[in-house]
Amino acid sequence: MELSDIDLNQLVLFQQLMVERRVSRVAENLGITQPAVSNTLARLRRQFGDDLFVRTPQGMQPTPFAEQLAGPIGEALALIHGGLNQHSRFDPASVQRSITIGMTDIGEIIFLPALLAHLRQVAPGATLTTVRTTTSTLREDMEAGKVDLAIGPLPQLKAGFFQRCLFRQRYVCLFRQGHALDRQRLSLADFQAAEHLVIVSAGTGHGQVDALIRRAGVQRHMRLTVPHFVSVGHILQHTDLVATVTERLADRLAAPFGLRHLPHPVDLPDVAINVFWHAKVHRSPMHQWLRGLVFQLFGDDQVAAVSAS
């Protein structure tokens, strides 16, 4: 398909359907009739050779092919919109509202100090609130605008959301300095012989690491299990337990609690930490600034392109 084969307005309508899922709402937003929306959708279906959206009791649900198209189309429209509106620059100093970000307790340890310090300088009128990404209403709250963005490995956020990789990190073994394992290299045999602190972080991507260790046939003596990461530094500082955590968390806890970490002896995949936002705020200047700030402060140099999932 060539660009000349499609009208830009058709792509705008496509993106509106991805967000609203209702023909009536799209018609209202674009100032056209519902039959006009239906006719444009029919043309898009013929051009792409796919139904794109299927009518259900929950509204117009996108097909897998439509979900694949959502990312590139959304990004292209955002670039065009930004290019046409370069004269209107967003001023962070004008923000007078609470910014709400979904994150885990790991995220609070890693992100909040630097983010708060930067907001104090560039957006003194902004306040910050965090909510857990494990809440069952996260998707609905982001759709309703109650949560501005979410950070973490969050496979539950799919259609209607954009995501971008913030960074990738490996898992490491964390323990106190002077531990019997405090040496140049940690063997698998030593890892299995140690006593372990296990963090069961249900509802997050981090919770999968224990299953991966079991799947590798590695047995651990799990002396203590806790439901969150906030106590890990305190516990390891005063015990001989070993914890499997992400490297950025280990780096943050090492100095304050007198800890050390080594590469993990189990071959675990790197974990991707993504930023998620709802399609409704994709072109919002305030949200574009907020996302840019998060990537400026915490992102790897080589981050993935924006995509819809």
Rosetta blueprint (number, residue, H / E / L):
1 M L
2 E L
3 L H
4 S H
5 D H
6 I L
7 D L
8 L H
9 N H
10 Q H
11 L H
12 V H
13 L H
14 F H
15 Q H
16 Q H
17 L H
18 M H
19 V H
20 E H
21 R L
22 R L
23 V H
24 S H
25 R H
26 V H
27 A H
28 E H
29 N H
30 L H
31 G L
32 I L
33 T L
34 Q H
35 P H
36 A H
37 V H
38 S H
39 N H
40 T H
41 L H
42 A H
43 R H
44 L H
45 R H
46 R H
47 Q H
48 F H
49 G L
50 D L
51 D L
52 L L
53 F E
54 V E
55 R E
56 T E
57 P L
58 Q L
59 G E
60 M E
61 Q E
62 P E
63 T L
64 P H
65 F H
66 A H
67 E H
68 Q H
69 L H
70 A H
71 G H
72 P H
73 I H
74 G H
75 E H
76 A H
77 L H
78 A H
79 L H
80 I H
81 H H
82 G H
83 G H
84 L H
85 N L
86 Q L
87 H L
88 S L
89 R L
90 F L
91 D L
92 P H
93 A H
94 S H
95 V L
96 Q L
97 R L
98 S E
99 I E
100 T E
101 I E
102 G E
103 M L
104 T L
105 D H
106 I H
107 G H
108 E H
109 I H
110 I H
111 F H
112 L H
113 P H
114 A H
115 L H
116 L H
117 A H
118 H H
119 L H
120 R H
121 Q H
122 V H
123 A L
124 P L
125 G L
126 A L
127 T E
128 L E
129 T E
130 T E
131 V E
132 R L
133 T L
134 T L
135 T L
136 S L
137 T L
138 L H
139 R H
140 E H
141 D H
142 M H
143 E H
144 A L
145 G L
146 K L
147 V L
148 D L
149 L E
150 A E
151 I E
152 G E
153 P L
154 L L
155 P L
156 Q L
157 L L
158 K L
159 A L
160 G L
161 F E
162 F E
163 Q E
164 R E
165 C E
166 L E
167 F E
168 R E
169 Q E
170 R L
171 Y E
172 V E
173 C E
174 L E
175 F E
176 R E
177 Q L
178 G L
179 H L
180 A L
181 L L
182 D L
183 R L
184 Q L
185 R L
186 L L
187 S L
188 L H
189 A H
190 D H
191 F H
192 Q H
193 A H
194 A L
195 E E
196 H E
197 L E
198 V E
199 I E
200 V L
201 S L
202 A L
203 G L
204 T L
205 G H
206 H H
207 G H
208 Q H
209 V H
210 D H
211 A H
212 L H
213 I H
214 R H
215 R H
216 A L
217 G L
218 V L
219 Q L
220 R L
221 H E
222 M E
223 R E
224 L E
225 T E
226 V E
227 P L
228 H L
229 F L
230 V L
231 S L
232 V H
233 G H
234 H H
235 I H
236 L H
237 Q H
238 H L
239 T L
240 D L
241 L L
242 V E
243 A E
244 T E
245 V E
246 T E
247 E H
248 R H
249 L H
250 A H
251 D H
252 R H
253 L H
254 A H
255 A H
256 P H
257 F H
258 G L
259 L E
260 R E
261 H E
262 L E
263 P E
264 H L
265 P L
266 V L
267 D L
268 L L
269 P L
270 D L
271 V E
272 A E
273 I E
274 N E
275 V E
276 F E
277 W E
278 H E
279 A H
280 K H
281 V H
282 H L
283 R L
284 S L
285 P H
286 M H
287 H H
288 Q H
289 W H
290 L H
291 R H
292 G H
293 L H
294 V H
295 F H
296 Q H
297 L H
298 F H
299 G L
300 D L
301 D L
302 Q L
303 V L
304 A L
305 A L
306 V L
307 S E
308 A E
309 S L
